[in-house]
Structures are given as structure tokens and as C-alpha cells.
Amino acid sequence: METTDMVQNPTQLRTLEELIHQHAESNDLPRHVPHLRLADALARGTDPLRLIEYFQDLGKKIDNLEDLFAACTDPGEEEIDAYRVEEGIAVFLVPDGQWSVFTK
């Protein structure tokens, strides 16, 4: 049974390509999905999706990929989806269709 919920079993991995096609509207595929080390994003205090700043403003502490995954999949977070992928954590901003992959 395949789950389409945001929350996944820690061992359940999806491919980024599979996720992008699942969420794309018709042929509206992203041209580029930035991949960045979470440590680099934390050191700079920002990332392409501005999630680090967003979660800081909410008072959520992000120190590692598991913190990021938990913050993105919080039941109260309706505009952000997160998925475990081989590379790390793929994050999808639902309102604008943007993706980013955070790695170790």
C-alpha cells in the first residue's frame, strides 16, 4: 500500500523524480531543483525556499535533517510537504510549486 501522506516511515524513500511528477500540474515541471547541505543553509541562515528563516520566526529549532522533516510535516503546516529521498529531505512548497533538497 503506497502512502500519499506527508508523514512517512523513516525507511520509506521515494525518488525525487517520482515526487516531482506526482505533484506537477500537467507539464509544469520545475526546471531546477536546488540541492544544498543543511549545515550550509543553517550557517548562512537562509536557503532558496527561505525555510530556515520561516521556522526561526515560528520559534522552531532546526539543527538536523530530522528537525527539518518534523517541522515540515507538522500537522499544522499546510503549505509545506516534505519527503525522505535518497539524497536527504525533499521539500515542496505547495502554493508555488517550488522544490528544494536538503542533504547532510
C-alpha positions in Angstrom: 0.0 0.0 0.0 1.5 3.3 -1.1 1.1 6.3 1.2 0.4 9.7 -0.2 0.5 11.4 3.2 3.3 13.8 4.1 4.4 11.7 7.0 6.4 8.6 6.0 8.0 5.7 7.7 11.7 6.5 8.1 12.7 3.6 5.8 10.3 4.6 3.1 12.2 6.5 0.4 10.8 8.0 -2.8 12.8 9.2 -5.8 12.8 13.0 -6.3 11.7 12.5 -10.0 8.7 10.4 -8.8 7.7 13.1 -6.3 8.1 15.9 -8.8 5.9 14.2 -11.4 3.3 13.3 -8.8 3.0 17.0 -7.8 3.4 18.6 -11.2 0.3 20.1 -12.8 0.2 18.9 -16.4 3.6 19.6 -17.9 4.6 22.2 -15.2 7.8 20.5 -14.1 10.4 22.6 -12.3 13.5 23.5 -14.4 15.8 23.3 -11.5 15.6 21.7 -8.0 18.4 23.2 -5.8 20.3 20.7 -3.6 22.1 22.1 -0.6 23.7 20.9 2.6 21.5 21.7 5.6 24.7 22.7 7.5 25.4 25.3 4.8 21.9 26.7 4.9 22.0 26.9 8.7 25.4 28.6 8.7 24.0 31.3 6.2 20.6 31.4 7.9 18.8 31.1 4.6 18.0 28.7 1.8 16.3 29.0 -1.6 12.9 28.4 -0.1 13.6 30.5 3.0 12.5 27.7 5.3 15.3 28.3 7.8 14.1 31.9 8.3 10.5 30.8 8.3 11.0 28.2 11.0 13.1 30.5 13.1 10.3 33.1 13.0 8.0 30.4 14.3 10.4 29.5 17.1 11.2 26.0 15.7 14.8 25.0 16.1 16.3 23.2 13.1 19.6 21.5 13.9 19.5 18.5 11.6 17.5 16.8 8.8 15.2 15.1 11.2 14.3 18.5 12.8 13.6 19.9 9.3 11.5 16.9 8.4 9.5 17.1 11.6 8.9 20.9 11.2 7.8 20.5 7.5 5.4 17.5 8.3 3.9 19.1 11.4 0.1 18.7 11.1 -0.4 22.4 11.4 1.9 23.1 8.4 -0.5 23.1 5.4 1.7 24.7 2.8 4.8 22.6 3.0 5.3 19.0 2.2 8.4 17.0 3.0 9.6 13.6 1.8 12.5 11.4 2.5 14.6 10.8 -0.6 17.9 9.1 -1.1 19.7 12.4 -1.1 18.1 13.6 2.1 14.8 15.6 2.6 12.9 16.9 -0.4 10.7 19.9 0.5 7.8 21.1 -1.7 6.2 24.5 -1.3 2.6 23.7 -2.2 1.4 27.3 -3.1 4.1 28.0 -5.7 5.3 24.5 -6.7 8.9 25.1 -5.7 11.2 22.3 -4.6 14.5 22.0 -2.7 16.5 19.1 -1.5 18.4 19.3 1.8 21.3 16.9 2.3 23.7 16.1 5.1 
